[in-house]
Amino acid sequence: MKYVLLFLSLLAYFSFNPGKAEDAKDASIHTYRGHAGTVIGLDWSPQQMLLASSGLDQTVMLRDLEQQRFVKSCFGHTNYVYCVAWNPAGDRLASASYDGTIRIWDIAERTLTQTLTGHSGPVMSVSWSPDGKKVASGGKDKSVRIWNAETGELVRTVGEHTDIIISVAWHPDGQRIASGGFDNVVRVWDVDGKEEPLVWSGHTQPIESVAWNSTGTELASGGRDNKAIIWSYPTGKKLQLLEGHTARIECVRWSDDDTRLATSSQDNTINIWKTSTGELSQTLSGHQSAVRGLSWINNHELASGSEDETIKIWKIE
């Protein structure tokens, strides 16, 4: 096993190949390689100036985009790693895996600090509380769970969907968690488990991704019906219906200033939408396969991860 891990680490180091787009149809400004499989999870840390990525090769990788260098691979998961998320301080990283665990990594010390176990199946998503003390998770066992990030203890199971959960997102006020999955609805949970969840219907197929804007007044969701919806919180009113992709949406992410929403899709493209009007302002093409993960670097740069095993950086108009 140690030789396999060494090989993967060396592969990541020597394959880390920042460069310009390779063909005229590729509008990205940089392309990075290193993962030996689909790239699913992406998250940018402005504090560390590092981009975390994960995928089907069971690894978590860190890249310094400013210095254009590979920093570290985090090994330990024994199956696909679906999601990575930085804590608010940017010194710890959580990863959620098909192996049924969530791992928390101390980036400064370069160590694994916690392995959270308790889900009875693959964990598909993880999200930090705004104070950085807890993480929420959701997975194939249909449950939304809250964990103490310091001790690794399960705080509570807040509730369950009627089918697989694909995405969870902690509200900026710390009191609610949104989730979406295979039962086609968005649920918004009280973190204390004392209130019934809000249930919003609008998608006709499974929901792949949910994300709050920075103020928590609006939530975006994207699904296998090729649509994204922007919802008003707490009313659940549909503010925008975003249609334009020709295949299922994999990820939705708000820009830092909340004026734009990025959506990635199985149609190999990324769409950029104006959130106030629902207008499609930009379509990004260049990936050779489905685009699975997204993370804004700033209001004018976006990172994407794909089934073509690459990460691309895009300039946003």
HUMO-V318298 format. One record per run of one state. SS is the DSSP state (hx for helix, st for strand, lp for the rest). FROM is the first residue (numbers start at 0). LEN is the number of residues. Records with the same first field share a line. If there is no record, write none. Layout:
# HUMO-V318298
SS: FROM-LEN ; FROM-LEN
This chain:
# HUMO-V318298
lp: 0-1 ; 15-14 ; 32-6 ; 45-4 ; 55-4 ; 64-4 ; 74-6 ; 86-5 ; 97-3 ; 106-4 ; 117-5 ; 128-5 ; 139-3 ; 148-5 ; 160-4 ; 170-5 ; 181-3 ; 190-7 ; 201-5 ; 212-5 ; 223-3 ; 232-5 ; 243-5 ; 254-5 ; 265-3 ; 274-5 ; 285-5 ; 298-2 ; 306-4 ; 315-2
hx: 1-14
st: 29-3 ; 38-7 ; 49-6 ; 59-5 ; 68-6 ; 80-6 ; 91-6 ; 100-6 ; 110-7 ; 122-6 ; 133-6 ; 142-6 ; 153-7 ; 164-6 ; 175-6 ; 184-6 ; 197-4 ; 206-6 ; 217-6 ; 226-6 ; 237-6 ; 248-6 ; 259-6 ; 268-6 ; 279-6 ; 290-8 ; 300-6 ; 310-5
